[in-house]
Amino acid sequence: MNPNCARCGKIVYPTEKVNCLDKFWHKACFHCETCKMTLNMKNYKGYEKKPYCKHYPKQSFTMVADTPENLRLKQQSELQSQVRYKEEFEKNKGKGFSVVADTPELQRIKKTQDQISNIKYHEEFEKSRMGPSGGEGMEPERRDSQDSSSYRRSLEQQQPHHVPTSAPVYQQPQQQPMAQSYGGYKEPAAPVSVQRSAPGGGGKRYRAVYDYSAADEDEVSFQDGDTIVNVQQIDDGWMYGTVERTGDTGMLPANYVEAI
């Protein structure tokens, strides 16, 4: 028995029968539901057991428009979530370890704590580097001179050399001024200034800008404002000269004096 066509309802004979979409069609009746274009088994698309061509209906998903009301509800939900989170955080604070989400506020607090930890670490490092005695009140120039002194002594142990502990000082002869007489009264002569110079006349004069106490036997002590004469340069950090006030001769740090 021949079936009926799914579109026109008439009998479909085997020579013109199309079996598709669980139905039987005449070849002329098997066309697009939208544009009525005749279809075949290769170019049709079925939707709800009906044939279509390129006008195949697309399935659309339900979308919620970003209306002002929906945006307000979304913002209100986020605020409520933050309020609840803060309440739970305050309740559970100090009760034990718990995994907390990295909110912007917590990230800022964590960054601040890291900076404080770094500052404390550097302070402890500086204290340990300066030693148990601290050396906090020691002047930078004094510490530099002690470092230079220890370095110089290590060089002397490796390459021993003789440094004279005293340099000959001689007085340059000067002509004594003659006293002048006025009516039988003689004016006393002006005081004679003695000038000291290094052997060969190659010494220089320097003025002390800091107080310095000798740290070794071959060094000299002086005070701020003292004049050092017969100065000879040894290296970038040390000189050799005589303190004019005390007459002591020896080595002195170069960063404690300035040239006159």
SEDREN-835301 format. One record per atom (N, C-alpha, C): x, y, z. Coordinates in pm, whole numbers, plus 50000, padded with zeros to 5 digits. Atoms other than C-alpha are relative to their C-alpha. Layout:
N
XYZ...
This chain:
260
500854988150000500005000050000500885012350000499194988150014501455033849898499635010450106500304990149895501795061050169499555013249939500424986650042500485096450153501165009850016498964989649992502685127350100499805008250127500084992549875503525146450415499595014449979500374986150023502805180050244498625001349937501284998550069499945175750000498964989550040500915010349952498415144050152499564990049894500375009350106498115125949819500904987850003499255012650002499375091049746501325002249928498674999050056503085088649676500364986649940499645012350069504065062949416501514997950006498565002949982507485045849423500895008149907499154992850094508775064449115500255014650042499854986249960508315098749278500085001450153500014999949854508745089449646501365004550054498814995749925511245106949878499754996750147500155004149861511705090950221501045007650083499084991749922513195116550459499265005950119500554994149877512655130450810498844991750052501035009449954510595099550896498665002149931501244997750076508055109650631500244996849854499945002350145507255103850264499535012549930500284987650070507235132350014499994997249848499804999350144506635138449647501305008049974498784992750031509825150749482499735015049988500334985850014508075183549401499555006050133500464995049871506655186349754501135001250104498884999649907510065181949919500805013049974499384986950022511015219249925500125007250133499724992249878512105245550177498705005850055501204994649936509485256550425499925015149990499994985450003510575292750386499935005549858499944994450136511495299550021499424990949893500645009550092509815269049858500954994549895499045005450097513035259049677500034984950012500005014750001513045222349574501344994950053498815005449935515495202149778500184985549962499735014250017517145168049756500694994950126499455006049882518855144649995501375005650039498664994949975522185163349968500015014350056499944985949961521255199550031498925004250099501074996249907518415198450281500565000150142499724999849858518575206250652498684998650073501255002449931515945192950886499925007150134500254993749870514445211851178498554997250037501315004449954511505197751375499284992149890500505009050105511065172151094499395007449883500414992350117510655199050828501265003749923498814997250081513055205150534500215015149984499604986050020514975238050497501265000349915498744997850072517715251950276500895008850088499184991049920519965280850387499195008050101500884993249905516955294950571499754991650125500125008549882517505269050838499975008850126500104991449880516355285251167501114996950099498895001549905519215291351410499454999950142500415000849860518845281751770500645011650077499524988649923519165312451992499844997150148500025002049856519985311452359499415012350068500614989049925518255332552615501095008850058499004990549952520285363752692499295010850082500544989649913519735389452965500675013249961499474987050040520145425252852500575007450121499384992149893522405448353055499215013050019500824988249972519625471553154500485006650129499594993549874520185497353432499554992450123500485007549885518085476353666500844987650025499175011949985520095444753596501415003750049498684995649954523375463953640499965003750149500124996449859522125477653974499934987550088500105012449924521185442754092501344992850007498705006550002524565429353986500975006950097499124992649910526425456954173499604997750146500465002449863524265451854481500404986250048499595013549962525025414554478501494999550033498564999849972528775421454462500285006750135499814993349872528545445754755499594991050116500435009249895526595420454960501014988850021498985010549988529225394054883501215005150077498864994349928532015417255004499685002150148500384998049860530085425855322500014986850074500025013249936529515389255399501424994650018498625004949990533155381255327500715006750117499344993049890534355408355567499474995550135500565004749874531945396755836500574986450038499445013249972533155360855805501475001050037498584998449970536755372755805500215004950143499884994949864536265392556127499644989450104500385010449905534545363356295501084989350014499055011049998537185337856199501435004650023498644994949982540205360556256500574995150133499345005049881542575344656503499594986150043500455013449961540775311156513500814988949934499215010450067543215293156290500285004049857499614997250139544655291655942498864996749906501035002450101542235294755656500445006449870499644994850132542585300955285499135012149971500714987650025541625336955207500275004549857499854995750139541025350154859500845012849994499144988450018543455376254726499185011849947500724987950037541245406854728500985011649989499084988450009542775440954640500435005250136499644995049868542665451255006501044991050067499045009349940544485419755121501345000549928498744998650074547075423554845500755012450045499344987949952547765459254964500614997850139499485002749866548145447455326501234990949992498875009150014550445419255217501245007449949498884992450053552615443455017500625008850109499494991749891552885466755318500804991850100499285008649908553905437955545501354995649943498725003750062556575427055296501005011450007499094988649991558025462255289500535001850141499554998749862558125463655670501024989150033499075010949975559825429555681501365002849936498734996850066562455441255430500765010750078499344989449923563165472555637500634994250127499465006249879563575451955956501204991249968498895008750037565815427355774501265008249975498824991750027568125455255651500565006150129499524994649873568275470556000500794989550078499275010549930569265437156155501324996849931498785002850074571785431555878501075010550028499034989449970573415465455939500564998750140499525001749863573585458956315500994988550010499095011549993575175424656266501305002949927498784996850075577645438756011500915009150079499204990649920578775466256249500574993650124499415007149887579485440556521499245002650127500704998549872578335436856882500265013350067499704987249937580085468956990499215011449939500864990050063577875487856750500775009149908499254990450079580275514756636499105010749941500944990650058577245536856586500525014350010499524986349984578965568056724501305002749928498704998250066582145562856522499815008049872500094991850119582735588356252500374991749877499655007550123582855575855890501475001149967498594998550033586315590455846500864991550090499235008249906587545572556159499984985449959500095014150043586245539056037500824997749874499205001650122587815544955695501484999650032498584999849966591165553155857500444987050066499665012949937591065521456070500074988949897499945009950108590255500655763501305001749921498764997750074593155517155579501214995650082498885003949916595435511155878500184984950003499895014750001594595474055894500494994949866499545004150133595065471155517501495002849984498584996750012598415489055542500864990350080499205009449919599605466055824500084986449933499935012950071598655435255620501005000549886499014998750106600725448755330501424999750056498675000049939603665454555564500444986050039499655013849965603485418255681500384992149876499695007350123603495405755322501315005049938498814994250060606155429855195500615009750102499454991349894608105443255495500915010549940499144989150043609705476855440500205009350120499644991349890611335502355666499485014149975500494986250007609555535155731500635007550116499374992749889611525560255935498955005650093500954995249900609765568756259500165014750028499814985749980611205603356268500795005749884499304993350110612405627756007500785011850057499204988949947615215652556071499365013349968500574986650017613945687456119501105010150033498974990049976616245716556092499365013749984500494986450005615735753256135500755007649893499394991950106616305775955843500605012650062499384988249938618795802655948499425012849945500534986950039617325837255943500825011050068499244988749946618975870456001499205006750110500674994149887618135884856339499795014949973500224985650022616505919156309500695008050110499264991449907618455946656472499025009150074500854991249919616965966956753500275014549963499884985850031616326003556684499995008150130499914991749879617176030556938499405013549972500604986750007615236062056998500375007650127499614992049884616996086457230500494991950116499455008349894618806060057424499144988250037500885011549970615816036357436500034990649881499925010350105616176004157238498684992449993501255007750022613025988757087500344985249988499685014350008612985951257140499784994749860500115006050134613465930356832498734991849988501225007950026610455913356671500294985350020499785014449980609975876756757500374993049871499515007450116611745853256525499114987849978500825011850034609495827456349500904989649937499185011150049611075793956288499174992049900500695007450105610055776655965500674986649982499485013650018610385739255935499644995149861500255005650134610695721355607500634986349994499495013650017611365686355491501375000349936498685000550065614825675655380499855001649850500064997950143615425688055032498965010449962500974989550030612625714155062498794994949926501135005150077609975690954917498744998150080501165002249916607525690855212498895010149974501154991350015604015705955210499375002250136500684996749876601865721655479498524996649987501405003849998598455708255574499395004450132500744996549878595795717555831499054988650034500895010849954593915691456038498565005150005501434996549998590105691855995499234991250097500605008649899589375664056249501054996550106499115005649899590855650856572500354985749962499585013650032592885619256528500934994950110499155006649900594395595156784500754988849931499165009950066597285573556672499544985950037500395013849977596275536956631501184990649992498825008450010599825524256580501215008350043498814993349949603355532556694500585009849899499404991450101604375548056362499055011049954500944989550034601385571856355500125011450100499984988349913600925606556508498575004250031501304994849959598035621956698499995015149981500134985650017596715656856631498565003950028501314994549972593735679456694499555008649883500564991650106591415699156471500645013950002499364987050012593225730456351501524999550005498545001149998596795717356398500585001049860499294998950128599315724356124501014988749990499075010950025601215694955977500945004549890498984995250095604455703655798500824988149952499115010250059606985684455589499194987749956500905011150037604105663455451500464993949869499645007650120604995636455201498914989549977501075009450036602405615655016500574985849990499595014150007602725577955072499144992649897500945005750096599595565554889498755008450005501234992250005596005576654831499385002250138500644999049869595045571455196500895004850112499104996949888598175579455402501085009949958498934990350019600755607055439501014998550113498944999949899603955612655640500375014550026499684986349971604595645055823500215002350149499704996049863605295664256146498935009550049500964991149939602735680056376500775012050058499234988349961603975715656426499815003350148500274996749861602355719556771500774991150096499355009549909603845688056928501384995949955498715004350051606845681356705500074985249969500005014350029605785644756662499964997849850499925003350142606565629156327499544985649980500475013550030604835598956174498955000449889500995001450106602075586755948498645005250049501314994749967598605602355934499064997549882500975002450109595365596055734499815012549916500104988750091595015617855427498635006750002501354994150000591245622955470499705007750127500184992149879591755640155807500615013949990499324987250016593735669955670499675005949865500184993250127593495695655393501215009049975498834992150035596185714455207499785014650030500024985649972597005750055310500415007449873
